[in-house]
Amino acid sequence: MNVRELIGEVRRNLGTGTTRAALFALALAAVVGALAVADARAIVGLHQRSAEFTAAGASVRVLNVAGNVAGSACDALTGVPGIGASGALAEDGSLRLAAMPDNPLPAYRVTPGMASVLGVRAEAASGVWVSTGTAETLGVGPGQRLETDSGTVTLAGVFDYPDDGRDSRLGYAVLVPEPAAGVFDQCWADVRPPTEEADELLRWAVRPGADPSLSVTLGQLNTSLGATFDGAAAFAERPTRFAPPAAALAGLVLGFVAVRLRRLELAGALHVGVSRRALLAGTALETAVWSLAGLALAGCALVVAAHVGNPADPWDTVLIDVRGPVAAVLAALAGAAAATALVREEHLFRYFKDR
């Protein structure tokens, strides 16, 4: 049987429904797609939990040593493995606004690194920062000027600071950035995930020569979501992590069954002189057609599942979970080849009686 005859035979088998291509494509798409979608949604859930944890400031660790935090050392922690951003702050009295003379705002000195810790959206190079809630209360926005009892200041930037269980002091306060050369009361560091090693690094922000008897405390900015969220560990231990091998097993079974159901037909082909090589090539092509169709359907479902509600890059999730459907296609080909190899011409009459 030459290539043209082989392809013609495959087309006839597919067109007449002999291969049950539509049935097995749908079966593969349903089983493999369900596994991929389940794992994708589990990963999206982890991304959502991680985003919620960091958005609430639960990943921020606070070192408290009144008047003994070296601002330069604290800011220098930014970029150290495990620490995404760090900055220092200290209480600095209050600031009385001309628009609210009877309600002075607490003021804090902060280092430039606090902008990254708090996610400050700055519109001016110099000035003060306030939370978005405070800015709305005052009716001002970034770049506008504020009249105070100490003169006119520029609102350089704003930051989100909701009342979600975190330390509420900065929710209604004025932050005054200054060079990191001085000493401060606290060092804040965004640590992902929080570890004992990162806490030890944070302690290096205590200024040299500080009294060893000083009270040094280290805690979490927001404890409402638990002490830690280790995304890497949660990912490694997720219940759906076995979806790719399960998908491969499903593909193997479907590929084997699809050919096994046609063993009478295949034994008859061997009986009339079709070579086993041609038989293997034909079943491989037929299996490739329906398994790739199933892959396309499962892939569409996976892309949708990876995008819906995903705060991270959805294509990263797709790349992780597409391995299952791809493995299922390869396993289906292997299963079809195994089933074809097991067909024996001498068993033709037994296959006929077992129909």
C-alpha positions as a Python dict, from the first residue, in 0.01 Angstrom:
ca = {
    (1, 'M'): (0, 0, 0),
    (2, 'N'): (157, 328, -111),
    (3, 'V'): (118, 664, 64),
    (4, 'R'): (-167, 783, -159),
    (5, 'E'): (-366, 465, -101),
    (6, 'L'): (-296, 486, 273),
    (7, 'I'): (-421, 843, 298),
    (8, 'G'): (-727, 757, 89),
    (9, 'E'): (-810, 468, 321),
    (10, 'V'): (-770, 692, 627),
    (11, 'R'): (-1001, 952, 471),
    (12, 'R'): (-1266, 690, 396),
    (13, 'N'): (-1247, 551, 749),
    (14, 'L'): (-1286, 895, 896),
    (15, 'G'): (-1561, 997, 657),
    (16, 'T'): (-1774, 687, 706),
    (17, 'G'): (-1739, 691, 1084),
    (18, 'T'): (-1548, 365, 1099),
    (19, 'T'): (-1292, 517, 1336),
    (20, 'R'): (-1559, 676, 1561),
    (21, 'A'): (-1340, 987, 1544),
    (22, 'A'): (-1603, 1232, 1666),
    (23, 'L'): (-1691, 1014, 1965),
    (24, 'F'): (-1332, 967, 2076),
    (25, 'A'): (-1241, 1332, 2011),
    (26, 'L'): (-1524, 1442, 2236),
    (27, 'A'): (-1434, 1182, 2499),
    (28, 'L'): (-1071, 1294, 2501),
    (29, 'A'): (-1172, 1661, 2514),
    (30, 'A'): (-1415, 1598, 2799),
    (31, 'V'): (-1179, 1395, 3018),
    (32, 'V'): (-854, 1574, 2944),
    (33, 'G'): (-1016, 1916, 2930),
    (34, 'A'): (-1183, 1863, 3267),
    (35, 'L'): (-851, 1767, 3424),
    (36, 'A'): (-670, 2065, 3273),
    (37, 'V'): (-946, 2307, 3369),
    (38, 'A'): (-956, 2173, 3726),
    (39, 'D'): (-583, 2228, 3768),
    (40, 'A'): (-596, 2568, 3599),
    (41, 'R'): (-868, 2685, 3837),
    (42, 'A'): (-667, 2556, 4132),
    (43, 'I'): (-368, 2759, 4014),
    (44, 'V'): (-584, 3067, 3955),
    (45, 'G'): (-715, 3026, 4309),
    (46, 'L'): (-359, 3029, 4441),
    (47, 'H'): (-285, 3345, 4242),
    (48, 'Q'): (-598, 3506, 4387),
    (49, 'R'): (-500, 3414, 4742),
    (50, 'S'): (-149, 3548, 4684),
    (51, 'A'): (-283, 3873, 4539),
    (52, 'E'): (-526, 3913, 4830),
    (53, 'F'): (-247, 3843, 5082),
    (54, 'T'): (-10, 4101, 4933),
    (55, 'A'): (-282, 4360, 4862),
    (56, 'A'): (-379, 4349, 5229),
    (57, 'G'): (-20, 4418, 5334),
    (58, 'A'): (0, 4079, 5503),
    (59, 'S'): (337, 4017, 5340),
    (60, 'V'): (485, 4330, 5501),
    (61, 'R'): (705, 4267, 5806),
    (62, 'V'): (754, 4551, 6055),
    (63, 'L'): (1068, 4592, 6266),
    (64, 'N'): (1002, 4825, 6557),
    (65, 'V'): (1296, 4982, 6744),
    (66, 'A'): (1202, 5334, 6852),
    (67, 'G'): (1464, 5582, 6735),
    (68, 'N'): (1716, 5314, 6644),
    (69, 'V'): (1642, 5209, 6286),
    (70, 'A'): (1908, 5312, 6036),
    (71, 'G'): (1714, 5444, 5736),
    (72, 'S'): (1994, 5375, 5489),
    (73, 'A'): (2030, 5014, 5607),
    (74, 'C'): (1654, 4963, 5589),
    (75, 'D'): (1626, 5099, 5234),
    (76, 'A'): (1928, 4892, 5127),
    (77, 'L'): (1733, 4572, 5196),
    (78, 'T'): (1528, 4634, 4881),
    (79, 'G'): (1625, 4379, 4621),
    (80, 'V'): (1781, 4135, 4866),
    (81, 'P'): (1652, 3784, 4774),
    (82, 'G'): (1309, 3744, 4935),
    (83, 'I'): (1259, 4116, 5004),
    (84, 'G'): (1080, 4306, 4730),
    (85, 'A'): (1078, 4650, 4888),
    (86, 'S'): (1170, 4814, 5218),
    (87, 'G'): (1152, 5154, 5382),
    (88, 'A'): (1165, 5321, 5722),
    (89, 'L'): (931, 5560, 5903),
    (90, 'A'): (912, 5756, 6225),
    (91, 'E'): (648, 5966, 6398),
    (92, 'D'): (693, 6337, 6342),
    (93, 'G'): (417, 6517, 6529),
    (94, 'S'): (121, 6638, 6329),
    (95, 'L'): (35, 6863, 6039),
    (96, 'R'): (-252, 7111, 6069),
    (97, 'L'): (-427, 7189, 5741),
    (98, 'A'): (-584, 7528, 5681),
    (99, 'A'): (-899, 7352, 5558),
    (100, 'M'): (-920, 7142, 5878),
    (101, 'P'): (-759, 7346, 6157),
    (102, 'D'): (-936, 7151, 6432),
    (103, 'N'): (-833, 6808, 6302),
    (104, 'P'): (-456, 6788, 6262),
    (105, 'L'): (-322, 6490, 6068),
    (106, 'P'): (-51, 6272, 6223),
    (107, 'A'): (275, 6314, 6033),
    (108, 'Y'): (547, 6057, 5969),
    (109, 'R'): (895, 6091, 5828),
    (110, 'V'): (962, 5817, 5571),
    (111, 'T'): (1252, 5709, 5354),
    (112, 'P'): (1217, 5693, 4973),
    (113, 'G'): (1190, 5313, 4992),
    (114, 'M'): (847, 5339, 5155),
    (115, 'A'): (708, 5444, 4818),
    (116, 'S'): (759, 5091, 4685),
    (117, 'V'): (633, 4927, 5005),
    (118, 'L'): (309, 5126, 4998),
    (119, 'G'): (270, 5143, 4619),
    (120, 'V'): (271, 5523, 4609),
    (121, 'R'): (147, 5671, 4283),
    (122, 'A'): (355, 5987, 4262),
    (123, 'E'): (281, 6285, 4038),
    (124, 'A'): (546, 6522, 4171),
    (125, 'A'): (913, 6482, 4257),
    (126, 'S'): (879, 6638, 4600),
    (127, 'G'): (598, 6682, 4849),
    (128, 'V'): (395, 6467, 5084),
    (129, 'W'): (200, 6144, 5045),
    (130, 'V'): (-144, 6059, 5181),
    (131, 'S'): (-379, 5763, 5142),
    (132, 'T'): (-644, 5772, 4871),
    (133, 'G'): (-912, 5786, 5141),
    (134, 'T'): (-753, 6093, 5298),
    (135, 'A'): (-715, 6259, 4958),
    (136, 'E'): (-1083, 6201, 4885),
    (137, 'T'): (-1180, 6342, 5223),
    (138, 'L'): (-974, 6654, 5155),
    (139, 'G'): (-1099, 6678, 4798),
    (140, 'V'): (-749, 6699, 4650),
    (141, 'G'): (-539, 6496, 4409),
    (142, 'P'): (-172, 6439, 4330),
    (143, 'G'): (6, 6756, 4217),
    (144, 'Q'): (-226, 6991, 4405),
    (145, 'R'): (-112, 7216, 4689),
    (146, 'L'): (-219, 7205, 5054),
    (147, 'E'): (-213, 7503, 5289),
    (148, 'T'): (-83, 7408, 5635),
    (149, 'D'): (22, 7586, 5950),
    (150, 'S'): (382, 7531, 5835),
    (151, 'G'): (330, 7672, 5488),
    (152, 'T'): (226, 7532, 5151),
    (153, 'V'): (306, 7171, 5062),
    (154, 'T'): (249, 6972, 4746),
    (155, 'L'): (56, 6650, 4747),
    (156, 'A'): (316, 6448, 4558),
    (157, 'G'): (141, 6111, 4560),
    (158, 'V'): (-128, 5886, 4701),
    (159, 'F'): (-140, 5521, 4804),
    (160, 'D'): (-415, 5269, 4875),
    (161, 'Y'): (-452, 5191, 5244),
    (162, 'P'): (-792, 5029, 5309),
    (163, 'D'): (-927, 4942, 5652),
    (164, 'D'): (-882, 4566, 5610),
    (165, 'G'): (-717, 4467, 5935),
    (166, 'R'): (-377, 4624, 5883),
    (167, 'D'): (-211, 4878, 6115),
    (168, 'S'): (-445, 5171, 6061),
    (169, 'R'): (-213, 5460, 6149),
    (170, 'L'): (-122, 5552, 5792),
    (171, 'G'): (-481, 5548, 5671),
    (172, 'Y'): (-531, 5904, 5799),
    (173, 'A'): (-186, 6055, 5809),
    (174, 'V'): (66, 6259, 5611),
    (175, 'L'): (392, 6097, 5504),
    (176, 'V'): (688, 6328, 5452),
    (177, 'P'): (966, 6161, 5247),
    (178, 'E'): (1323, 6254, 5334),
    (179, 'P'): (1672, 6114, 5267),
    (180, 'A'): (1740, 5776, 5426),
    (181, 'A'): (2048, 5900, 5612),
    (182, 'G'): (1875, 5956, 5947),
    (183, 'V'): (1735, 5730, 6217),
    (184, 'F'): (1375, 5611, 6232),
    (185, 'D'): (1137, 5412, 6450),
    (186, 'Q'): (1037, 5128, 6220),
    (187, 'C'): (1156, 4938, 5912),
    (188, 'W'): (889, 4794, 5683),
    (189, 'A'): (979, 4522, 5433),
    (190, 'D'): (763, 4341, 5180),
    (191, 'V'): (877, 3979, 5221),
    (192, 'R'): (747, 3702, 4993),
    (193, 'P'): (720, 3452, 5145),
    (194, 'P'): (796, 3548, 5507),
    (195, 'T'): (1085, 3338, 5637),
    (196, 'E'): (1311, 3332, 5940),
    (197, 'E'): (1604, 3419, 5713),
    (198, 'A'): (1427, 3734, 5592),
    (199, 'D'): (1346, 3831, 5951),
    (200, 'E'): (1714, 3797, 6041),
    (201, 'L'): (1807, 4022, 5749),
    (202, 'L'): (1552, 4277, 5865),
    (203, 'R'): (1720, 4297, 6205),
    (204, 'W'): (2030, 4436, 6033),
    (205, 'A'): (1836, 4762, 5996),
    (206, 'V'): (1894, 4834, 6367),
    (207, 'R'): (2154, 5110, 6378),
    (208, 'P'): (2507, 5014, 6487),
    (209, 'G'): (2575, 5094, 6852),
    (210, 'A'): (2214, 5063, 6961),
    (211, 'D'): (2163, 4964, 7324),
    (212, 'P'): (2137, 4581, 7332),
    (213, 'S'): (1872, 4607, 7601),
    (214, 'L'): (1635, 4796, 7371),
    (215, 'S'): (1302, 4633, 7296),
    (216, 'V'): (1312, 4499, 6940),
    (217, 'T'): (986, 4364, 6802),
    (218, 'L'): (920, 4213, 6463),
    (219, 'G'): (568, 4149, 6343),
    (220, 'Q'): (322, 4151, 6057),
    (221, 'L'): (148, 4461, 5925),
    (222, 'N'): (-181, 4275, 5877),
    (223, 'T'): (-253, 3952, 6064),
    (224, 'S'): (-613, 3906, 5947),
    (225, 'L'): (-516, 3662, 5667),
    (226, 'G'): (-282, 3445, 5868),
    (227, 'A'): (88, 3456, 5940),
    (228, 'T'): (213, 3348, 5599),
    (229, 'F'): (120, 3235, 5251),
    (230, 'D'): (382, 3018, 5084),
    (231, 'G'): (266, 3013, 4724),
    (232, 'A'): (543, 2779, 4608),
    (233, 'A'): (457, 2519, 4872),
    (234, 'A'): (84, 2550, 4805),
    (235, 'F'): (148, 2506, 4432),
    (236, 'A'): (364, 2198, 4488),
    (237, 'E'): (101, 2040, 4717),
    (238, 'R'): (-217, 2130, 4527),
    (239, 'P'): (-455, 1830, 4496),
    (240, 'T'): (-481, 1867, 4115),
    (241, 'R'): (-104, 1844, 4053),
    (242, 'F'): (-154, 1491, 3914),
    (243, 'A'): (-376, 1615, 3630),
    (244, 'P'): (-107, 1580, 3356),
    (245, 'P'): (-26, 1212, 3427),
    (246, 'A'): (-396, 1139, 3466),
    (247, 'A'): (-458, 1301, 3127),
    (248, 'A'): (-182, 1090, 2973),
    (249, 'L'): (-339, 775, 3119),
    (250, 'A'): (-679, 875, 2979),
    (251, 'G'): (-527, 929, 2635),
    (252, 'L'): (-353, 591, 2649),
    (253, 'V'): (-678, 412, 2738),
    (254, 'L'): (-883, 592, 2473),
    (255, 'G'): (-622, 528, 2204),
    (256, 'F'): (-608, 161, 2294),
    (257, 'V'): (-987, 120, 2308),
    (258, 'A'): (-1043, 306, 1980),
    (259, 'V'): (-828, 51, 1794),
    (260, 'R'): (-929, -248, 2002),
    (261, 'L'): (-1291, -202, 1899),
    (262, 'R'): (-1180, -246, 1536),
    (263, 'R'): (-969, -556, 1582),
    (264, 'L'): (-1194, -762, 1350),
    (265, 'E'): (-1153, -508, 1072),
    (266, 'L'): (-777, -487, 1123),
    (267, 'A'): (-733, -865, 1134),
    (268, 'G'): (-930, -885, 809),
    (269, 'A'): (-698, -629, 653),
    (270, 'L'): (-399, -840, 753),
    (271, 'H'): (-572, -1146, 608),
    (272, 'V'): (-611, -985, 264),
    (273, 'G'): (-246, -885, 251),
    (274, 'V'): (-219, -540, 412),
    (275, 'S'): (121, -511, 580),
    (276, 'R'): (144, -454, 952),
    (277, 'R'): (350, -139, 885),
    (278, 'A'): (71, 6, 672),
    (279, 'L'): (-180, -92, 939),
    (280, 'L'): (20, 85, 1208),
    (281, 'A'): (60, 394, 990),
    (282, 'G'): (-312, 407, 916),
    (283, 'T'): (-426, 372, 1277),
    (284, 'A'): (-165, 629, 1383),
    (285, 'L'): (-297, 883, 1131),
    (286, 'E'): (-658, 819, 1230),
    (287, 'T'): (-575, 846, 1599),
    (288, 'A'): (-379, 1167, 1538),
    (289, 'V'): (-682, 1324, 1371),
    (290, 'W'): (-929, 1265, 1652),
    (291, 'S'): (-678, 1319, 1935),
    (292, 'L'): (-564, 1653, 1791),
    (293, 'A'): (-928, 1756, 1757),
    (294, 'G'): (-977, 1668, 2122),
    (295, 'L'): (-663, 1864, 2207),
    (296, 'A'): (-800, 2173, 2031),
    (297, 'L'): (-1129, 2154, 2223),
    (298, 'A'): (-955, 2096, 2555),
    (299, 'G'): (-711, 2379, 2478),
    (300, 'C'): (-996, 2626, 2422),
    (301, 'A'): (-1151, 2534, 2756),
    (302, 'L'): (-812, 2563, 2925),
    (303, 'V'): (-745, 2912, 2785),
    (304, 'V'): (-1081, 3035, 2914),
    (305, 'A'): (-1029, 2877, 3256),
    (306, 'A'): (-680, 3027, 3286),
    (307, 'H'): (-799, 3380, 3202),
    (308, 'V'): (-1115, 3413, 3413),
    (309, 'G'): (-1035, 3592, 3740),
    (310, 'N'): (-659, 3541, 3711),
    (311, 'P'): (-461, 3832, 3864),
    (312, 'A'): (-134, 3691, 3725),
    (313, 'D'): (-27, 3618, 3367),
    (314, 'P'): (-285, 3363, 3243),
    (315, 'W'): (-51, 3227, 2978),
    (316, 'D'): (180, 3100, 3251),
    (317, 'T'): (-110, 2889, 3374),
    (318, 'V'): (-185, 2771, 3021),
    (319, 'L'): (177, 2664, 2972),
    (320, 'I'): (163, 2461, 3292),
    (321, 'D'): (-161, 2281, 3216),
    (322, 'V'): (-133, 2232, 2840),
    (323, 'R'): (117, 1957, 2917),
    (324, 'G'): (-169, 1726, 3015),
    (325, 'P'): (-361, 1748, 2685),
    (326, 'V'): (-39, 1725, 2482),
    (327, 'A'): (68, 1418, 2680),
    (328, 'A'): (-277, 1269, 2621),
    (329, 'V'): (-232, 1299, 2243),
    (330, 'L'): (106, 1126, 2256),
    (331, 'A'): (-32, 860, 2490),
    (332, 'A'): (-330, 803, 2259),
    (333, 'L'): (-91, 736, 1972),
    (334, 'A'): (103, 495, 2194),
    (335, 'G'): (-218, 319, 2299),
    (336, 'A'): (-333, 288, 1938),
    (337, 'A'): (4, 148, 1835),
    (338, 'A'): (-4, -107, 2119),
    (339, 'A'): (-356, -218, 2032),
    (340, 'T'): (-263, -252, 1664),
    (341, 'A'): (44, -456, 1750),
    (342, 'L'): (-171, -697, 1952),
    (343, 'V'): (-403, -772, 1659),
    (344, 'R'): (-333, -1117, 1512),
    (345, 'E'): (-447, -1244, 1174),
    (346, 'E'): (-484, -1597, 1311),
    (347, 'H'): (-740, -1468, 1561),
    (348, 'L'): (-972, -1345, 1283),
    (349, 'F'): (-1244, -1605, 1343),
    (350, 'R'): (-1228, -1556, 1720),
    (351, 'Y'): (-1276, -1181, 1671),
    (352, 'F'): (-1570, -1260, 1445),
    (353, 'K'): (-1736, -1479, 1705),
    (354, 'D'): (-1673, -1217, 1978),
    (355, 'R'): (-1841, -937, 1785),
}
